[in-house]
Amino acid sequence: MAPEEQPETGSIRLNADNEVERYDGTRWQRYEQLPDDGSDHLFRGEDPDAEPERT
């Protein structure tokens, strides 16, 4: 079996419990928040001028 590759700082993964973890440069830590892009939009890339979809 080949050894596991060393992750880069900032890498993310899902652990065995399907929780997001982030590599801080020394170890994997549970990650509960997405990076802030400075907007108030729910999704990144959301067009503030677009009409909401109706279902």
N, CA, C and O atoms as a Tinker XYZ file with bonds, in Angstrom:
   220  protein
     1  N      0.848000   -1.177000    0.000000    73     2
     2  CA     0.000000    0.000000    0.000000    64     1     3
     3  C      0.895000    1.242000    0.000000    63     2     4     5
     4  O      1.844000    1.319000    0.781000    81     3
     5  N      0.604000    2.205000   -0.860000    73     3     6
     6  CA     1.393000    3.430000   -0.958000    64     5     7
     7  C      1.054000    4.373000    0.195000    63     6     8     9
     8  O     -0.095000    4.427000    0.634000    81     7
     9  N      2.051000    5.119000    0.691000    73     7    10
    10  CA     1.767000    6.070000    1.773000    64     9    11
    11  C      0.872000    7.208000    1.283000    63    10    12    13
    12  O      0.900000    7.575000    0.109000    81    11
    13  N      0.078000    7.758000    2.204000    73    11    14
    14  CA    -0.833000    8.853000    1.855000    64    13    15
    15  C     -0.028000   10.104000    1.520000    63    14    16    17
    16  O      0.941000   10.427000    2.208000    81    15
    17  N     -0.434000   10.811000    0.455000    73    15    18
    18  CA     0.244000   12.041000    0.068000    64    17    19
    19  C      0.056000   13.118000    1.120000    63    18    20    21
    20  O     -0.996000   13.192000    1.754000    81    19
    21  N      1.076000   13.961000    1.313000    73    19    22
    22  CA     1.001000   15.069000    2.257000    64    21    23
    23  C      0.103000   16.151000    1.653000    63    22    24    25
    24  O      0.381000   16.636000    0.556000    81    23
    25  N     -0.969000   16.539000    2.354000    73    23    26
    26  CA    -1.868000   17.573000    1.812000    64    25    27
    27  C     -1.227000   18.955000    1.886000    63    26    28    29
    28  O     -0.307000   19.185000    2.671000    81    27
    29  N     -1.723000   19.863000    1.063000    73    27    30
    30  CA    -1.278000   21.257000    1.100000    64    29    31
    31  C     -2.087000   21.999000    2.149000    63    30    32    33
    32  O     -3.231000   21.636000    2.425000    81    31
    33  N     -1.503000   23.034000    2.734000    73    31    34
    34  CA    -2.222000   23.881000    3.681000    64    33    35
    35  C     -3.454000   24.451000    2.997000    63    34    36    37
    36  O     -3.366000   24.982000    1.890000    81    35
    37  N     -4.611000   24.340000    3.660000    73    35    38
    38  CA    -5.867000   24.822000    3.108000    64    37    39
    39  C     -6.665000   23.762000    2.379000    63    38    40    41
    40  O     -7.794000   24.020000    1.961000    81    39
    41  N     -6.095000   22.557000    2.214000    73    39    42
    42  CA    -6.835000   21.475000    1.568000    64    41    43
    43  C     -8.046000   21.103000    2.414000    63    42    44    45
    44  O     -8.035000   21.248000    3.637000    81    43
    45  N     -9.090000   20.623000    1.744000    73    43    46
    46  CA   -10.284000   20.193000    2.466000    64    45    47
    47  C    -10.613000   18.759000    2.088000    63    46    48    49
    48  O    -10.222000   18.285000    1.021000    81    47
    49  N    -11.339000   18.064000    2.973000    73    47    50
    50  CA   -11.768000   16.694000    2.706000    64    49    51
    51  C    -12.994000   16.389000    3.551000    63    50    52    53
    52  O    -13.317000   17.124000    4.484000    81    51
    53  N    -13.671000   15.303000    3.219000    73    51    54
    54  CA   -14.730000   14.761000    4.061000    64    53    55
    55  C    -14.132000   13.615000    4.859000    63    54    56    57
    56  O    -13.444000   12.758000    4.306000    81    55
    57  N    -14.398000   13.602000    6.171000    73    55    58
    58  CA   -13.894000   12.502000    6.984000    64    57    59
    59  C    -14.885000   11.342000    6.957000    63    58    60    61
    60  O    -15.876000   11.389000    6.228000    81    59
    61  N    -14.627000   10.314000    7.740000    73    59    62
    62  CA   -15.467000    9.114000    7.756000    64    61    63
    63  C    -16.896000    9.400000    8.215000    63    62    64    65
    64  O    -17.815000    8.647000    7.893000    81    63
    65  N    -17.086000   10.496000    8.972000    73    63    66
    66  CA   -18.416000   10.891000    9.451000    64    65    67
    67  C    -19.080000   11.912000    8.530000    63    66    68    69
    68  O    -20.086000   12.515000    8.903000    81    67
    69  N    -18.525000   12.113000    7.323000    73    67    70
    70  CA   -19.018000   13.092000    6.341000    64    69    71
    71  C    -18.996000   14.517000    6.872000    63    70    72    73
    72  O    -19.869000   15.319000    6.541000    81    71
    73  N    -18.000000   14.834000    7.697000    73    71    74
    74  CA   -17.791000   16.200000    8.169000    64    73    75
    75  C    -16.644000   16.792000    7.370000    63    74    76    77
    76  O    -15.701000   16.085000    7.015000    81    75
    77  N    -16.719000   18.092000    7.085000    73    75    78
    78  CA   -15.662000   18.762000    6.341000    64    77    79
    79  C    -14.496000   19.034000    7.287000    63    78    80    81
    80  O    -14.677000   19.520000    8.404000    81    79
    81  N    -13.301000   18.708000    6.813000    73    79    82
    82  CA   -12.084000   18.995000    7.556000    64    81    83
    83  C    -11.154000   19.817000    6.673000    63    82    84    85
    84  O    -11.159000   19.677000    5.450000    81    83
    85  N    -10.356000   20.678000    7.305000    73    83    86
    86  CA    -9.406000   21.541000    6.601000    64    85    87
    87  C     -8.022000   21.269000    7.171000    63    86    88    89
    88  O     -7.860000   21.148000    8.385000    81    87
    89  N     -7.034000   21.173000    6.306000    73    87    90
    90  CA    -5.658000   20.945000    6.734000    64    89    91
    91  C     -5.003000   22.282000    7.010000    63    90    92    93
    92  O     -4.924000   23.133000    6.124000    81    91
    93  N     -4.525000   22.476000    8.250000    73    91    94
    94  CA    -3.953000   23.766000    8.647000    64    93    95
    95  C     -2.441000   23.845000    8.477000    63    94    96    97
    96  O     -1.817000   24.818000    8.899000    81    95
    97  N     -1.864000   22.846000    7.875000    73    95    98
    98  CA    -0.416000   22.809000    7.682000    64    97    99
    99  C      0.259000   21.798000    8.581000    63    98   100   101
   100  O      1.390000   21.388000    8.320000    81    99
   101  N     -0.430000   21.391000    9.646000    73    99   102
   102  CA     0.129000   20.384000   10.555000    64   101   103
   103  C     -0.838000   19.230000   10.800000    63   102   104   105
   104  O     -0.405000   18.095000   11.000000    81   103
   105  N     -2.144000   19.507000   10.786000    73   103   106
   106  CA    -3.119000   18.448000   11.031000    64   105   107
   107  C     -4.468000   18.823000   10.434000    63   106   108   109
   108  O     -4.713000   19.981000   10.098000    81   107
   109  N     -5.348000   17.819000   10.307000    73   107   110
   110  CA    -6.713000   18.025000    9.825000    64   109   111
   111  C     -7.565000   18.495000   10.994000    63   110   112   113
   112  O     -7.510000   17.910000   12.076000    81   111
   113  N     -8.361000   19.555000   10.784000    73   111   114
   114  CA    -9.262000   20.073000   11.808000    64   113   115
   115  C    -10.662000   20.181000   11.225000    63   114   116   117
   116  O    -10.838000   20.479000   10.044000    81   115
   117  N    -11.650000   19.934000   12.070000    73   115   118
   118  CA   -13.047000   20.076000   11.647000    64   117   119
   119  C    -13.278000   21.515000   11.204000    63   118   120   121
   120  O    -12.824000   22.455000   11.858000    81   119
   121  N    -13.979000   21.680000   10.101000    73   119   122
   122  CA   -14.202000   22.999000    9.520000    64   121   123
   123  C    -15.693000   23.218000    9.396000    63   122   124   125
   124  O    -16.376000   22.465000    8.702000    81   123
   125  N    -16.211000   24.245000   10.063000    73   123   126
   126  CA   -17.652000   24.456000   10.120000    64   125   127
   127  C    -18.131000   25.670000    9.341000    63   126   128   129
   128  O    -19.338000   25.891000    9.244000    81   127
   129  N    -17.229000   26.456000    8.788000    73   127   130
   130  CA   -17.626000   27.699000    8.142000    64   129   131
   131  C    -16.942000   27.839000    6.794000    63   130   132   133
   132  O    -15.758000   27.530000    6.663000    81   131
   133  N    -17.672000   28.297000    5.800000    73   131   134
   134  CA   -17.082000   28.583000    4.503000    64   133   135
   135  C    -16.387000   29.937000    4.553000    63   134   136   137
   136  O    -16.818000   30.823000    5.292000    81   135
   137  N    -15.333000   30.110000    3.788000    73   135   138
   138  CA   -14.657000   31.405000    3.763000    64   137   139
   139  C    -15.621000   32.506000    3.327000    63   138   140   141
   140  O    -16.464000   32.281000    2.459000    81   139
   141  N    -15.505000   33.677000    3.914000    73   139   142
   142  CA   -16.378000   34.801000    3.609000    64   141   143
   143  C    -15.882000   35.522000    2.363000    63   142   144   145
   144  O    -14.719000   35.916000    2.291000    81   143
   145  N    -16.763000   35.694000    1.386000    73   143   146
   146  CA   -16.373000   36.424000    0.176000    64   145   147
   147  C    -16.788000   37.891000    0.253000    63   146   148   149
   148  O    -16.636000   38.630000   -0.720000    81   147
   149  N    -17.313000   38.318000    1.411000    73   147   150
   150  CA   -17.654000   39.715000    1.612000    64   149   151
   151  C    -19.039000   40.110000    1.140000    63   150   152   153
   152  O    -19.388000   41.288000    1.204000    81   151
   153  N    -19.843000   39.163000    0.666000    73   151   154
   154  CA   -21.181000   39.510000    0.195000    64   153   155
   155  C    -22.229000   38.975000    1.154000    63   154   156   157
   156  O    -21.940000   38.167000    2.035000    81   155
   157  N    -23.457000   39.447000    0.959000    73   155   158
   158  CA   -24.575000   38.984000    1.770000    64   157   159
   159  C    -25.391000   37.917000    1.052000    63   158   160   161
   160  O    -26.471000   37.550000    1.515000    81   159
   161  N    -24.886000   37.413000   -0.080000    73   159   162
   162  CA   -25.620000   36.441000   -0.864000    64   161   163
   163  C    -25.503000   35.056000   -0.247000    63   162   164   165
   164  O    -24.478000   34.711000    0.340000    81   163
   165  N    -26.550000   34.274000   -0.385000    73   163   166
   166  CA   -26.564000   32.923000    0.138000    64   165   167
   167  C    -25.564000   32.033000   -0.591000    63   166   168   169
   168  O    -24.894000   31.209000    0.032000    81   167
   169  N    -25.462000   32.195000   -1.902000    73   167   170
   170  CA   -24.555000   31.388000   -2.697000    64   169   171
   171  C    -23.553000   32.294000   -3.386000    63   170   172   173
   172  O    -23.897000   33.400000   -3.801000    81   171
   173  N    -22.324000   31.837000   -3.511000    73   171   174
   174  CA   -21.327000   32.607000   -4.250000    64   173   175
   175  C    -21.728000   32.658000   -5.710000    63   174   176   177
   176  O    -22.255000   31.687000   -6.253000    81   175
   177  N    -21.481000   33.776000   -6.334000    73   175   178
   178  CA   -21.810000   33.923000   -7.730000    64   177   179
   179  C    -23.275000   34.257000   -7.972000    63   178   180   181
   180  O    -23.696000   34.402000   -9.119000    81   179
   181  N    -24.049000   34.380000   -6.909000    73   179   182
   182  CA   -25.467000   34.700000   -7.038000    64   181   183
   183  C    -25.593000   36.116000   -7.605000    63   182   184   185
   184  O    -24.946000   37.044000   -7.120000    81   183
   185  N    -26.412000   36.274000   -8.615000    73   183   186
   186  CA   -26.616000   37.576000   -9.246000    64   185   187
   187  C    -27.672000   38.347000   -8.469000    63   186   188   189
   188  O    -28.831000   37.932000   -8.441000    81   187
   189  N    -27.302000   39.468000   -7.830000    73   187   190
   190  CA   -28.270000   40.217000   -7.023000    64   189   191
   191  C    -29.398000   40.835000   -7.854000    63   190   192   193
   192  O    -30.446000   41.179000   -7.306000    81   191
   193  N    -29.195000   40.981000   -9.183000    73   191   194
   194  CA   -30.206000   41.600000  -10.036000    64   193   195
   195  C    -31.121000   40.579000  -10.712000    63   194   196   197
   196  O    -32.085000   40.957000  -11.378000    81   195
   197  N    -30.828000   39.306000  -10.549000    73   195   198
   198  CA   -31.621000   38.254000  -11.196000    64   197   199
   199  C    -32.927000   38.040000  -10.448000    63   198   200   201
   200  O    -32.993000   38.160000   -9.225000    81   199
   201  N    -33.962000   37.723000  -11.210000    73   199   202
   202  CA   -35.258000   37.399000  -10.607000    64   201   203
   203  C    -35.182000   36.024000   -9.950000    63   202   204   205
   204  O    -34.617000   35.103000  -10.540000    81   203
   205  N    -35.726000   35.859000   -8.763000    73   203   206
   206  CA   -35.717000   34.517000   -8.142000    64   205   207
   207  C    -36.564000   33.545000   -8.948000    63   206   208   209
   208  O    -37.581000   33.919000   -9.532000    81   207
   209  N    -36.122000   32.284000   -8.970000    73   207   210
   210  CA   -36.865000   31.255000   -9.688000    64   209   211
   211  C    -38.138000   30.922000   -8.948000    63   210   212   213
   212  O    -38.145000   30.840000   -7.720000    81   211
   213  N    -39.210000   30.730000   -9.681000    73   211   214
   214  CA   -40.482000   30.366000   -9.073000    64   213   215
   215  C    -40.708000   28.874000   -9.287000    63   214   216   217
   216  O    -40.436000   28.340000  -10.362000    81   215
   217  N    -41.204000   28.218000   -8.257000    73   215   218
   218  CA   -41.442000   26.783000   -8.376000    64   217   219
   219  C    -42.911000   26.485000   -8.402000    63   218   220
   220  O    -43.304000   25.323000   -8.499000    81   219
